[in-house]
Amino acid sequence: MAAARVSIQAGDFDLSSEVALLRSQDGQIGAVVSFVGTVREWLLSADGAAADPQACLELEHYPGMTESAIDAMIDEAQRRFDLRGVRVIHRVGRLAVGEQIVLVLTASSHRGQAFAACEFLMDWLKTQAPFWKKEISATGSRWVEAKVSDDEALARWGALP
């Protein structure tokens, strides 16, 4: 049975198990590219200067809408790139510094398509996926706002659906 393409979950994920499952579904896969994002240690102030060390990151989402939005972007990645498989896992809830937060796996017959698709999906997830992130430190918390650099990374892919 094929694994779901998108999972939004509080629990952690195992990279090796996820790669093995994806590879087992298609004998034509010659390359699997993975991106694992982790919660960073430092909280940045609004002006980008170092501030209090971050204790954790809290992520919220709108169930159903988030999965549908990510699934639609996977469809777009499959239109743009020659992919044999895709898997996206995004965690929600409170995550401590160093914990895994996101996994993007892209599989293709050849590495170039898998690398490009993984980067495309991460650029989209950073700016368009409906998640709300709050950084929490010993002195307070703040909602994370979009970065211009993330929007610029997404723009290089051209118009999105």
N, C-alpha and C positions, 0 to 999 in steps of 0.2 A: 504494500500500500504506500502511495506517495505521501510524503510529509507536506504539511501546509506550507505555502510560500511565505506567510506572514504570521508571526506570533508576537503578541503583546503580553508580557508576563512579569510578575513580581520576582519569580525565582531566577536563579542563575542559569547559564547554559554551558555546555561542554563543547568546545571548538572541535575536538577530534571526532566526537560522536556525530556532530552536525555535518562535518565534511564527509565522513564515511557514509552517512545516510544519503546525502546528495549524490555522491559518486555511485552508489549502488543502484541508482535508478536509471542509469544510462551508460552503456558500454562505449559510447562515442565521446565521452568526456575525456579531454586530454589536458585540461587545465582547470584548476579551481583557485580563484583568488578570494582571499578573506580580508576583511577589515574588522578589527575588534576595537571598539572605543571604550575607554576607561574614565572614571571620574578623576579629575585632576585635583591636586592638593591646594592650589592657591586660588583664593577668591580675588577678583579684580574689582577695583572701584569703578564707578561710572566713567572716570576719565582714563581708565586703563592702568592706573598705578596699582602696585601691590597693596593689598589690604590685609585683613585678618585671614589666617589660614581657614580654609573651608573644612567644616566638620562632616558635611554630607550634602548631597544633592537630592532634591525631592522632585519627582516627575509625575505629572497628572496627564490624563488623556480623556478623550470622549469615546467610550467603548463603541465599537461598531464603525463609527466614522473614521477613526484612526486606521483600523485595519483596511477599510475600503480605500482610503486615500493612498496607502502604501501599496496595496494590490494594484491600483490603477497605474502607479508609477512603475511598478514591475512590468506591467503590460507595455508601457512606453519603452522601457529599457529593452524588452524583447523585440520590439519593432525596430529599434535603432541598432541593435547589436545581435550577432549570431550566437545566441545563448542556448545551452542545453538544459540549464537549470538555475534557479535563483532561490535563495532563502534569506529572509530578513527577520531578525529577532530584536525586539526593543524592550528593555525593561522599564517598569514604572514602580512608583513607591519611593521609599527612602533608600538611597545607596550611599555607602561610605566611600571615602577616598580610596582609590585603587580598585574598586569593584568594576566589573564589566557592566557596560550600559547598553551597547549595541553590537550586533553582529550582522554583517552583510557578506553573503557568499554568492559569487557568480561563477558559473561553470560554462565552459565552451570547449569546442574541439581544439582551439588554439589560444594561447595566452593573451594576445593583443586584445581580442574582443572581451575576454574576461576582465582584464585590467581596466579597460575603458568603461565597461558597464558598472563595475564596482565603484569607480570614482564618480560616475554619473549619478548612481543611486545615493551615495553619501552626500554629494552636493545638494541633491534634492531633499534628502531627509533633514539636513541641517537647517533648511530654510522653510520648507513647505509642509512637513509632516505636522499634524495637529497635536503637539505636545506642549505642555507648559512646565518650565523648569524654574525651580527656586533653589538658590544657593543659600546654605545655612552655615553660619559661623558662630563662634562663642558670643559675639556682640550683636547678632541679629541675623536678618535674612533679607534677600532681595530677589525679585523675579529677574530672570535672565532675558535680556532683550536681543533681538537679531543684530548681527554684525554686518557692516557694509561689506567686509571681505567675503563673507559667506554668500551674500547676494551676488557679488561680482563673480564668484566661482560658479554659481548656478547660471549666470547670464551667458557664459561662454558656450553653453550647450544649445543656445538658440531658443526659439519660442517653444514653450511647453503646452501640452493640451489643457 
